[in-house]
Amino acid sequence: MLRNISRLVPCAALASACSGLELAPQEAPSLTSTTVMSGRDLIWDMAFLPNGTMFFTEKCRGLSVRLPSGAVHGLLGMKDSKGYADTANDLFCSGQAGMSGVAIDPDFDKNRFIYVYSASNLTTPHKNRVLRLTVNGDLTRVSNRTDIVTDIAYKQASSAHPFGDAGAHNGGRLRFGPKDGFLYVTTGDTHNGAVPQSPTLIGGKVLRIDRDGKAAPGNNPPKGFDPRIFTYGHRNPQGICFRPGNNQPFTAENGPWHSDEVTALKAGGNAGWDPRPKVAGRGDCPDGYCGYMPNQMGATDPKVRAAYMPMTDLKTYPDAMRPAWNNDGLSQGMSSCAFLNGAKWKAWNGQMVVGFMGIGIHGTPVGNRLDLLSLSDDGLSAKRATIPLPMPAGRFRSVVQAPDGDLYVGTDTGEIYRLSPK
């Protein structure tokens, strides 16, 4: 299915004037896989320096760095974690929460800053925080912890809510915009119906901030909203990535028993998720959260389930950002996303890879895969193909393109694979 792909190149990308010039079919690359690491804990995220040095997080252990030589240094562990230069007793993991996203400052050579997203018990109720850390010269320790965001919602345990334990719908991806240099932070709705559309609660959002945690200029949220909010009305975005060329940000987001979504973001935009009771004629819902309307469970048709509780509610919010792709109406644990950029990717150059953890409507582990999305120029539609895997399928938690152009894939079972195109 992926062997020969014709690519349509916009005239703006060519030196001479043209009109819909179609190039000859290009070969899709064949892939080889190298196991970079195995036997670790759940790999949540990765970030690279230009020389291939890789920072990575393990959800219930902490932050480490792998040097180009293959040596690994544990930098900042959670309470009781072993093998780390330092530990932080307030950092913990529970359910979907723990240490998740990691990002490297664009000016790392000057300031040595990296950032991680983690659940913390410094306050009650607990919160998720974005930590800024300084890495020493030989990459063996971090210091000068500064919590630049301290008020991201964390789900406490609730006996009244029938779905999801503490830490559910936690978001957690961190990425710097390649053009604007600001930090984008994805946050989840924490099974709280009031959160996604709230102007002041910053769960169910994408934040866009500077290295001190202050609002970036141009976020353009509605009047009365927290100025750090770039987009709102999200459910549980675990992926954010930027399209090569125009640097358009896209989210990859978990759906409610239907409709995992990939969406092009615009400043101040509403993603259209609103699980509050009595919205659009809903009645009471368990624990005041209609994100799993009980009558969805008996519906096998994804379109029927979507009618009960739409992921992007265009009836209530007709101006909401429209998704480019909704996983054919299925919810299978969409996690991270990355754009492939470079001529060695041949016909896949410029296309998006999305990882899936493989979760069916009743928790059945189906759909463990990497998909390739060819997005329209306007970001409102996409064509999907599934990548033939040269390694075992797994719960693919993180996909990141390294500086050398290869794709690194992290799994819940503690592997990091390097996928190289031939």
SVG drawing of the C-alpha trace seen along z (x, -y; Angstrom):
<svg xmlns="http://www.w3.org/2000/svg" viewBox="-32 -40 64 48">
<polyline fill="none" stroke="black" stroke-width="0.4" points="0.0,0.0 2.9,-2.3 5.3,-1.3 4.6,-4.0 3.2,-7.4 2.7,-10.4 3.3,-13.7 1.7,-16.9 4.0,-19.9 2.6,-23.4 3.8,-25.9 5.2,-28.0 7.7,-25.3 9.1,-25.5 11.3,-28.1 9.2,-28.4 5.5,-29.2 3.3,-26.1 -0.2,-24.9 -0.8,-21.7 2.4,-20.0 2.4,-16.3 5.8,-14.7 6.6,-11.2 5.8,-8.6 8.3,-8.4 9.2,-5.2 8.2,-5.0 11.3,-4.1 11.8,-0.7 12.7,-0.8 15.3,0.9 15.0,1.0 17.7,0.8 16.9,1.3 18.5,-1.7 17.4,-0.8 15.4,2.0 14.5,3.1 13.6,-0.4 10.4,-1.6 7.6,-3.1 9.3,-5.5 7.1,-8.7 9.2,-11.1 12.5,-11.9 14.4,-15.1 17.7,-15.4 20.7,-17.6 22.2,-18.2 25.0,-15.6 22.4,-12.8 22.5,-13.1 19.0,-12.0 17.2,-13.1 14.3,-10.7 11.7,-10.3 10.3,-7.1 6.9,-7.8 7.4,-6.2 11.2,-6.7 12.4,-10.0 14.6,-11.9 17.8,-10.5 20.2,-11.2 21.8,-8.8 25.1,-10.0 26.2,-9.2 28.6,-6.7 25.6,-4.8 26.3,-5.7 23.2,-6.6 23.1,-9.0 20.1,-9.2 19.6,-12.9 16.4,-13.5 14.4,-10.6 11.1,-10.5 10.9,-9.6 12.6,-6.3 13.9,-5.9 17.4,-4.3 20.3,-5.2 19.7,-9.0 22.1,-11.7 19.3,-13.5 15.7,-12.7 12.7,-14.9 10.4,-13.6 7.4,-15.6 7.4,-14.0 5.2,-10.8 3.4,-8.7 -0.2,-7.4 -2.4,-6.1 -1.6,-8.1 0.3,-10.8 4.0,-10.9 7.0,-12.3 6.0,-12.8 7.1,-15.4 10.6,-16.7 11.9,-19.5 15.3,-21.2 15.6,-25.0 16.4,-26.3 19.3,-28.3 20.6,-25.2 24.2,-26.0 23.9,-29.3 21.6,-28.5 21.7,-24.7 17.9,-24.6 15.7,-21.6 12.1,-21.2 9.9,-18.3 6.3,-17.9 5.5,-16.0 2.8,-15.3 3.8,-16.8 2.4,-16.6 3.8,-19.9 0.2,-21.1 -3.1,-19.5 -4.9,-18.9 -1.9,-17.7 -1.0,-19.5 1.0,-18.9 4.0,-21.2 6.5,-22.2 10.0,-22.2 12.9,-24.1 16.3,-22.4 19.9,-23.4 22.1,-20.6 25.8,-20.6 28.6,-20.6 29.3,-16.8 25.6,-15.9 25.7,-14.1 23.5,-16.3 20.7,-18.9 20.3,-21.8 18.4,-25.1 15.0,-23.6 12.4,-26.3 8.7,-25.4 7.6,-27.7 4.0,-26.3 2.5,-25.1 -1.3,-25.0 -2.1,-22.4 -4.9,-20.2 -4.3,-16.6 -7.1,-14.2 -7.5,-13.0 -9.0,-9.7 -12.8,-9.7 -15.2,-7.0 -18.0,-8.8 -16.5,-8.5 -16.8,-5.1 -14.1,-5.6 -10.4,-6.1 -8.3,-6.2 -6.3,-9.0 -4.0,-10.7 -6.4,-10.1 -6.5,-12.4 -3.2,-14.0 -1.9,-15.5 1.8,-16.1 3.6,-16.7 6.2,-19.6 7.5,-21.0 9.2,-24.2 7.8,-25.9 10.6,-25.7 9.9,-29.2 8.5,-31.2 10.8,-29.6 8.0,-29.4 7.1,-26.3 3.9,-24.5 2.3,-22.4 -0.6,-20.0 -2.9,-19.4 -5.8,-17.0 -9.3,-17.5 -8.7,-15.2 -12.3,-13.8 -13.6,-17.2 -16.5,-18.5 -15.9,-22.1 -12.2,-22.1 -11.9,-22.1 -14.1,-25.2 -13.0,-27.0 -11.3,-30.4 -9.2,-30.0 -8.6,-26.3 -5.7,-25.3 -6.5,-21.7 -7.9,-20.6 -5.7,-23.2 -2.6,-23.8 -0.5,-26.5 2.1,-28.6 4.6,-30.2 8.2,-31.6 11.0,-30.0 9.8,-31.6 6.3,-30.3 4.8,-33.7 2.2,-34.0 3.7,-34.2 2.5,-37.2 -0.1,-36.4 -1.9,-33.6 -5.2,-35.5 -7.5,-33.6 -11.0,-34.9 -11.5,-37.8 -11.3,-36.8 -9.1,-33.7 -5.8,-32.9 -3.3,-34.6 -1.1,-31.4 -3.9,-29.6 -3.2,-29.1 -6.1,-26.7 -8.8,-25.3 -11.6,-22.7 -9.3,-19.7 -9.9,-16.3 -6.5,-14.6 -3.9,-15.8 -0.8,-13.7 0.9,-14.8 1.9,-18.1 4.1,-18.6 4.9,-21.2 4.5,-21.0 7.8,-21.6 7.7,-24.7 4.9,-26.7 5.5,-25.4 1.7,-24.9 1.1,-23.2 -1.1,-20.1 -2.3,-18.1 -2.8,-14.3 -5.6,-13.6 -7.4,-10.7 -11.1,-10.3 -14.0,-9.1 -14.6,-5.6 -14.5,-7.1 -12.7,-9.7 -9.1,-10.1 -8.3,-13.4 -5.5,-15.2 -6.2,-18.9 -4.4,-22.0 -4.3,-24.6 -4.9,-28.3 -4.3,-31.0 -7.3,-31.3 -9.1,-28.3 -11.6,-26.1 -11.2,-22.3 -14.9,-21.8 -14.8,-19.3 -17.3,-20.0 -18.3,-17.1 -20.4,-19.2 -23.9,-18.0 -26.9,-19.9 -24.9,-21.0 -26.8,-20.3 -29.6,-18.7 -27.6,-16.2 -28.9,-15.0 -27.0,-14.1 -23.7,-12.2 -21.6,-10.3 -19.6,-12.7 -20.7,-15.6 -18.7,-14.4 -20.4,-13.4 -17.2,-12.3 -18.4,-8.7 -22.1,-9.0 -23.3,-5.7 -25.4,-4.9 -22.2,-4.9 -21.2,-1.6 -24.0,0.3 -23.4,-1.2 -21.0,0.6 -21.2,-1.9 -18.6,-4.7 -21.0,-7.2 -23.7,-6.4 -21.3,-6.8 -20.1,-10.1 -23.6,-11.4 -24.0,-10.9 -20.8,-12.7 -19.0,-14.4 -15.2,-14.9 -15.5,-18.2 -19.0,-19.6 -19.7,-21.6 -23.4,-22.0 -22.6,-23.8 -19.4,-25.4 -19.8,-25.9 -16.5,-27.9 -14.5,-25.1 -11.3,-24.0 -12.1,-21.1 -10.0,-18.0 -8.0,-16.9 -8.5,-13.2 -10.5,-11.3 -9.0,-7.8 -12.0,-6.6 -14.2,-7.2 -12.2,-5.0 -10.5,-5.5 -7.3,-3.5 -5.1,-5.5 -3.4,-8.0 -0.4,-9.3 2.5,-11.3 3.1,-12.8 6.1,-13.9 6.5,-15.2 9.1,-13.4 11.4,-16.0 14.2,-15.2 14.9,-13.9 15.9,-10.4 12.2,-9.8 11.4,-10.0 7.6,-9.9 7.0,-10.3 8.9,-13.5 6.7,-16.1 4.1,-13.6 3.0,-13.1 3.6,-10.0 1.2,-9.3 1.7,-6.6 -1.0,-4.4 -1.1,-2.6 -3.8,-0.3 -7.0,-0.7 -10.4,0.5 -13.8,-0.6 -13.9,1.8 -10.1,1.6 -9.2,4.3 -5.6,3.9 -6.1,3.3 -4.5,0.9 -0.8,0.9 0.7,-0.8 2.3,-3.8 0.2,-5.6 1.3,-7.9 -0.9,-10.9 -0.7,-12.9 -2.3,-16.2 -4.0,-18.6 -2.4,-22.0 -5.2,-23.7 -4.8,-21.1 -8.5,-20.1 -8.2,-16.6 -5.8,-13.8 -5.1,-10.4 -3.9,-7.6 -1.6,-4.6 -0.2,-2.3 3.6,-1.9 4.9,1.7 6.9,2.2 10.4,3.7 10.1,4.4 7.4,5.8 4.2,3.8 3.8,2.2 2.2,-0.6 3.9,-3.4 4.0,-6.3 6.4,-8.7 7.6,-9.3 10.4,-11.9 12.6,-12.7 16.2,-13.0 18.6,-15.6 20.1,-12.9 16.6,-12.5 15.8,-9.0 12.6,-8.4 12.9,-7.2 9.9,-5.4 9.4,-4.9 7.1,-2.2 5.3,-1.5 7.3,1.6 10.6,-0.3 12.1,0.0 13.4,-2.8 13.6,-1.9 15.4,-3.8 13.7,-3.6 16.0,-4.4 14.8,-4.7 16.9,-2.9"/>
</svg>
